[in-house]
Amino acid sequence: MKITQAEFDAFPVVDGIRQCPSGDYSNICSFGERSSFGERSSFGERCTFGEECAFGNRCTFGNRCAFGKTCSFGEECAFGEMCTFGEGCLAKSPYWGGYIYPPPFATVGPILPPENARSHWRQRTGLKLEGCYDDYYRKEVLSALPDLLKRSDWTECERRILESWNEK
């Protein structure tokens, strides 16, 4: 279901917060401050969001989205390239596919490489990384992490991801 700007504008506002259901929001939309979006919402490229927006778990965002200050994101949210985030944005265990540039927002918990980055992490760590993230994380990563963190050849992004794995 695609939601137009007019439909978005018609969503109810409770205590100053626009209540938005899960949905597929059109490209190049602009959303006001203090909007709250349901789980698994999908946003197209170049969407902009005002300050204090909250997003449910597993939301996805296209390239070049911009977020205001103090936005919060649920677990397993995914972001396209060149997204920008204001001060105070916090993501809980986000997926991050970059290798060179770390996420430009604060994170809590492990930063999770997406499936398409598994071969990169296999090559860089020398670990098998087979199965689901939780399986190989417990079996391989935790025991290898102290030695991995001693290496000096990590990019800033890779090091931040590795260090975040201690936050599980």
Secondary structure, DSSP 8 states (H G I E B T S, - for coil): -EE-HHHHHTS-EETTEEEE-S-EE-SS-EE-TTEEE-TT-EE-TT-EE-TT-EE-TT-EE-TT-EE-TT-EE-TT-EE-TT-EE-TT-EEES-B---SSS--SSEEES--B--GGGHHHHHHHH-----S-HHHHIIIIIHHHHHHHHH-S---HHHHHHHHHGGG-
